[in-house]
Amino acid sequence: MSSTSSADDVAAPPAAAAPAAAGRKVWDLPVRIVHWALVAGVLASYVTSRIGPEYFRLHLAAGYLVTVLVAFRLLWGLFGTRHARFANFVRGPRAVLAHARRWLSGEPARHAGHNPLGAWMVLALLAGLAVQAGTGLFANDEIFNVGPLYGWVSDSLSLTLTAIHQWLFNALAVAIAVHVLAVLAHRLLSREQLVRALWTGRKPADAVPADQAIGSSRLGVALLLLAIVLAALTALVLLAPDASLSSFDS
């Protein structure tokens, strides 16, 4: 998909051109909501998985939240605003190495959206969360709790998916820790306030050329994509066969 801006992405004339002090808008509202909601969803998933099986319904709710958010973000990477689209920020190994060398040399390049290295972390986290949430839908605890799609698979396959679900969270925890450390490093070494940008949607004007600022969050498109994701997940859950832990009933 071309990274050429659509009419919705191009910064509007003077009225939408924010003063340099306020910065220019690069992160749309859906990207920001998904980011912070994923933080809450992952944290809730972890806590509810540790405090006991009686909180399984809360764990399931957190899992649904993560599933919907990740599915939406993947679609938004195709149909969203300029800096949300994968085609706009995912670069090959050469660009990644060049960015890393410049950053380590103390002369990091500024990017309106994700930098080439951060882009691959975004993809890795989305892929990991997609697998984590997806396997959880088929998992079971070998006692009485089962995922909503457990009925679609055999007990043995469910156990395999459960093992992946449990192991992958540890890998995700490491990846999230690396992500947080990278954000802190950018703040300390490059003076980039990435957290603030993902809260306000804006970056300093000297890092964002006027023609790369966005003028709209394309909320109509976002709501349509969200409705599609919710409808698909609801259909899968409602159509799933009744779940029972038949292998463990003896």
N, C-alpha and C positions, 0 to 999 in steps of 0.2 A: 504494500500500500504506500502510495507516495507520501512524502513528508510535506508536500506543498500545502500551505494553509488553505482551509476552507473559509467561506465568508464568516462563519461563526468564530474562527480562530484569530483572524487578523484584528489587531488592536484598532479600535475605532479612532477617528480623528480627535483633535484636541481634547474633547470632553473626557475621553477614556484614557488619555495619555497622562498617567500619574506623574506628579512632580518627582524629581530625583530623590528627594528625601523620603517619599513614601514607597519608592520602588515601583517595579512593573509586575503585573500579574502573570504568573506562569502556571500555577497549579489551580486547576478548576475545583469547584466545590465537591463533585463526586470523588475525585482523587483524595482530597483531604479527609472527607468523611470515611472513606474506605480505610485509609491508613490508620486513623485513630480508633476506628471501630474494630479493626483487626488487632490492634494492641490490646483492647479490652477483651475481645473474644478469645485470643490466645491465652491471656492471663486467667480468664474465667475457666477455660478448658483445663488448664493446669491445676488450679485450685480445686475444682470440683472432682478431678480425678484422684486427688490425694486425700480428701476429707471423708471418703467412705462411699460404698455402693448405694446407700440410701439417698445420695444426692445425684443419682444417675440422671434423673430428669433434667436437672440443671446443667449437667455435663452435656446432655443431648442438645439442649437449647443452645448452649455455647457452640457446639459442633455445627448445628444448623446455621448459626450466624456466620461462622467462618466459611462454611461451604458456599453460602449465598454471596458473601463478600468476594471470595476468590473467583467464583464463576463470573460475577459481574465485572471484576477488575480485568479478567482475561478478555472479555468482550469489549470493555472500554479501551483496552489496548489496541483494538482494531477500529473502533468507531468513535472514540473519544476526541477530545481536543488535542491540539498540536503536540504538547509535551507529554501527554498521556499515552500517545500511540507508540507501540513498540518500534514501528518502522522509523520513527523520528529519533529514537535514542539508543537503540541497540547497535553496537558497532563490533567489528571483527577484532581478532587478537592484536593486530598491528596498532590499532587505535588505543586499545586497552594498555598495551605495553608502553606506548608513547606517553599516555596520560600518567601512568605509574612513575615513569622516569622523571617527568617534569615535576610531579608532586614530591618525589623523594629528593630532587635537587633544590627544592625550596621555591620553585617557580611554577606553581600549578596553574593550568589554564582554567578560565572561568567558563561555565556552561550555563545556558539559560535553563535547561532542564536537567536530567540526570547526566552525570559524567559517564564516560565509557565503562569505567570499572564498577561504579555504582549500579549501572544498568544491569550488569550480569548478576549482581547481588539481588536486585529486584526480581529477576527471572528465577533465580535459584530459590528464593523465599516463596514466591508464588507457586512454583512447581512442588516444593516440599509441603507447603500448606494444602495444596490440592490433593496430594497423595495422602497426607495425614487425615484430612477431613473425609476423603473418599473411603479410605479403609475403615475409618470409624463407623461409617454407616452400615458396614457388614460385620462388625466385630461382636464379640460376646465375652462375658466375664467368667464363663464356666459355672456360674451359680444360678442367677435368674435374670440378669439384665442382658438384653440383646439390642443391637442397632436396628434401626427401622427397615433396613434392606436385607437383614439377615435371612429372611425367607427365600431370597433369590439364590442363595448359595448353599453348598453342603456344609455340614459341621466341620469337616476337616479343612475346607477352604476358608471358612470363617476363622478358624484357629490360626491359620497362616496369615490371614489379613490382620488379625488381632496382634500377632507378634510383630508384624511390620509397623502397625499403628503404635505400639509401645516403644519399639526401638527407634522409630523415626523421630519421635519427640525429642529424644536426647540429641540427635543430630541437628534438629531444628534449633534447639536451645543453644548449641554451639554457634550456629550460623547467625542467630539473633544477637548473641553476645558480640560476635565479630562486627556485625552491622552497627551496633551501638558504639563500639569502640572506634569504628571508622568515622562515625558522626562526631564523636568527641574529638578525634584527631583533626578533623577538618575545622572544628571550632577553635582549637588551640593553635594549630599550626598555620592554617590558611585563613583564619578569621571568618569563615563562612558560617552563617547562622542557619543551618539546614532545618533545624527544628522549628524555628520561627517561620521560615518560608512555608513549611507544611502546615502551619497553623493559620497564617494570614493569606497564603497563596502568592505572596509577593517576594521578589528578590531585588537587590539593589539595581538601580538603573544602569550602573556601569557594567553589570554582568549580563544584562538583557537588552540587546538592541531593540529599538522601538518596534521594528517590524516582526520581532519574535514574541512580543507580549500577546496574550490572548484577551479577547474582548467579551467572551461569553463562556458559560459553563455547559452549554448545550443540555440544559436540564430536561427538556422534552425527550431527547434521545436517551438520556440516562434513565428516566422513569420507564420508558418503553423496554429497555434492556433489563431493568430490574424486574419488571412484570413478567418477562419471558423466563428469567431465571427462577423466580418464585413459582410460576406455573409448572415448569418442568420438574422441579424438585417435589412439589406437591403431588404431581401425577405419579412420580416414581414411588413415593411413599404410600399413596393410596392404593396403587396397583400391586404393591408387594404382597406376596403370599404371607399368611399368618406365620409368625415366628415362634418356634419352640425349641428348647434345648434338648431334643430327643436323645442325643448321644450321651447326655449326662444324667438321664432320668433313672438309671438303674441303681 
